[in-house]
Amino acid sequence: MADLETHTWHAGKSTILGENLNRKTQTQPFVDKRDGYYKVSEIKMTLELVPFEKWGPAQIKKRAGDLAKRILAKWRQVKPNVLL
């Protein structure tokens, strides 16, 4: 558990639940969140967490990398006009 606490604010650990649900579930174990809330979510990013049996630092880091790849791919599609 202590190892997981070091990843509390890691991007790979974040998902969208909405403010009320987020407060309600913040101290619940992953399995309880997955089975009680993630499975019924309408948000694709949250539904993608359902297949995970284990949720630890390795899974969080892998998910963060996957999210980063998706963000970069989308960024390239949009081709923003950014002035630096």
JOHURA-V703483 format. One record per backbone hydrogen bond with DSSP energy under -1.0 kcal/mol. NH is the residue of the N-H (numbers start at 1). CO is the residue of the C=O. Records with the same first field share a line. If there is no record, write none. Layout:
BEGIN
NH->CO + CO
END
This chain:
BEGIN
5->1
6->2
7->4
8->5
10->7
13->10
14->11
22->18
23->19
24->20
25->21
26->22
28->25
33->29
34->30
35->31
36->32
37->33
38->33
39->34
41->38
47->43
48->44
49->46
50->47
52->49
60->56
61->57
62->58
63->59
64->60
65->61
66->62
67->63
68->64
69->65
70->66
71->67
72->68
73->69
74->70
75->71
76->72
77->73
78->74
79->75
82->80
END
